[in-house]
Amino acid sequence: MTHSSDYQWLEHKAEYLVCMYRRTGDIVLTQDDIKDLKELKKHHQVFMFAFNGALNQYFYYEADKRKARALITRKLAVIYFEKQSLFSLIKQFLKSLFRR
């Protein structure tokens, strides 16, 4: 991919995720999206700029914008740094207890 198509993809994906959040209240990423976001990690600022622009376009209340930003930030942190969430760690711990 060239840089301009990378930016276009990131802007399109950011707007799509905001629209998805507006409709469902959640942001769902496919495996292909996750792979592409990992590859384009160096363009994170472009993605967040486009995401914030789409939030300003589709949402009026600041609280709704903050919720969406927090949700995408948590999801991107898991993707970029491959860290497990606290919930998944607790789930693994409980599974290990019941296996004994």
RABELQUI-V278934 format. One line per field, one symbol per residue. ss: DSSP state (2 for helix, 1 for strand, 0 for the rest). phi: phi as a letter, one per 20 degrees, with the letter a starting at -180 (. if undefined). psi: psi as a letter, one per 20 degrees, with the letter a starting at -180 (. if undefined). A space follows every 50 residues. Layout:
ss=???
phi=???
psi=???
This chain:
ss=00222222222222222222222200000022222222202222222222 22222222000222222222222222222220000222222222222220
phi=.efffgfffffffffffffffffdnbdddffffffffffegfdgffffff fffffffdceffffffffffffffffffffdleefffffffffffffeff
psi=qrghhggggggghghghghghhghjqopprhggggghghkhikhhgghgh ghghghhiqgphghggggggghggghggggikqqrhghggggghghgih.
